[in-house]
């Protein structure tokens, strides 16, 4: 399984994933509160458990229904950056800032695009 979701979220930096993998209810509660503050939605804790967007197992309720995730699955890609149509109209209309800076790294591994440099001036 990739450590990045189709939309570019790094699972290992996601509060829901970290909390689920460590069975940490306090982090899940913090994540629940963050989502409420950011989006004005009260999401039950039971819907916040996540084993990774592309992994078998639990997924955050709204991520399980994510059109970008479903598109990647249907096309056989782990993430948008692997798709030759990237960035497509779905990405643009999603309102997401697709994606994290790693998107170019993922894509450039399979293309001639230049790789971005990290803070030490070396390719990611």
C-alpha positions as MATLAB code, in Angstrom:
seq = 'XXXXXXXXXXXXXXXXXXXXXXXXXXXXXXXXXXXXXXXXXXXXXXXXXXXXXXXXXXXXXXXXXXXXXXXXXXXXXXXXXXXXXXXXXXXXXXXXXXXXXXXXXXXXXXXXXXXXXXXXXXXX';
ca = [
       0.000    0.000    0.000;
       1.158    3.500   -0.830;
       1.599    5.831    2.119;
      -0.171    8.523    0.072;
      -3.879    8.696   -0.571;
      -5.023    9.255   -4.163;
      -5.391   12.972   -3.435;
      -1.907   13.218   -1.944;
      -2.443   13.084    1.797;
       0.429   11.303    3.516;
      -1.227    8.621    5.653;
       1.654    8.699    8.117;
       0.932   12.371    8.819;
      -2.871   12.009    8.999;
      -4.359   12.239   12.491;
      -7.042    9.662   11.722;
      -4.543    7.117   10.402;
      -2.069    7.703   13.244;
      -4.809    7.442   15.875;
      -6.262    4.297   14.339;
      -2.919    2.551   14.049;
      -2.002    3.472   17.634;
      -5.512    2.906   19.011;
      -5.390    6.461   20.410;
      -8.846    7.788   21.184;
      -7.493   11.171   22.309;
      -5.971   11.882   18.873;
      -9.263   10.832   17.248;
     -11.148   13.264   19.481;
      -8.689   16.023   18.553;
      -9.150   15.213   14.868;
     -12.922   15.224   15.314;
     -12.718   18.702   16.858;
     -10.410   19.955   14.081;
     -12.867   18.762   11.434;
     -15.740   20.428   13.260;
     -13.834   23.727   13.408;
     -12.684   23.549    9.777;
     -15.862   22.297    8.136;
     -18.608   22.854   10.695;
     -19.516   19.166   10.714;
     -19.887   16.884   13.695;
     -18.458   13.547   12.567;
     -18.901   10.563   14.903;
     -15.656    9.031   16.175;
     -16.699    5.679   14.690;
     -16.481    7.264   11.201;
     -12.942    8.576   11.745;
     -11.052    5.293   12.030;
      -8.770    4.752    9.039;
      -6.364    2.030    7.925;
      -5.340    3.950    4.813;
      -7.320    5.172    1.868;
      -6.251    2.421   -0.502;
      -5.856   -0.341    2.079;
      -8.409   -2.955    2.953;
     -10.073   -2.048    6.207;
     -11.513    1.038    7.813;
     -11.678    4.391    6.057;
     -12.931    7.765    7.195;
     -16.568    7.904    6.115;
     -16.188   10.750    3.632;
     -12.924    9.374    2.218;
     -14.560    6.037    1.429;
     -16.933    7.951   -0.872;
     -14.261   10.255   -2.352;
     -14.677   10.663   -6.129;
     -10.911   11.048   -6.570;
     -10.257    7.799   -4.689;
     -12.914    5.975   -6.722;
     -11.489    7.348   -9.976;
      -7.991    6.119   -9.086;
      -9.331    2.676   -8.204;
     -11.315    2.481  -11.454;
      -8.275    3.532  -13.504;
      -5.888    1.285  -11.568;
      -3.696    4.072  -10.141;
      -2.540    4.519   -6.553;
      -2.798    8.303   -6.806;
      -3.626   11.146   -9.162;
       0.016   11.864   -9.860;
       0.313    8.521  -11.662;
      -2.476    9.365  -14.115;
      -1.544   10.805  -17.519;
      -4.654   13.047  -17.314;
      -3.400   14.759  -14.153;
      -4.447   17.413  -13.366;
      -7.942   16.764  -14.696;
     -11.270   18.534  -14.335;
     -12.153   16.335  -11.336;
      -9.061   17.535   -9.507;
      -9.841   21.152  -10.353;
     -13.516   20.890   -9.392;
     -12.799   19.053   -6.132;
     -11.664   22.210   -4.409;
      -8.751   20.264   -2.954;
      -5.282   21.660   -3.249;
      -3.976   18.601   -4.949;
      -1.917   17.871   -3.732;
       0.807   17.898   -1.240;
       4.179   18.861   -2.736;
       4.992   15.158   -3.017;
       2.644   14.900   -6.014;
       5.388   15.964   -8.373;
       7.813   13.473   -6.821;
       5.386   10.621   -7.381;
       4.778   11.684  -10.955;
       8.390   12.508  -11.784;
       9.499    9.035  -10.804;
       7.773    7.882  -14.002;
       8.317   10.890  -16.258;
      10.779   13.448  -17.482;
       9.423   16.188  -15.206;
      12.044   17.801  -12.997;
      11.980   16.690   -9.404;
      11.484   19.383   -6.761;
      14.305   20.044   -4.346;
      14.120   19.699   -0.604;
      15.455   22.282    1.848;
      18.976   20.902    1.360;
      18.831   21.383   -2.395;
      18.490   17.685   -3.178;
      15.632   15.971   -5.061;
      12.857   14.563   -2.862;
];
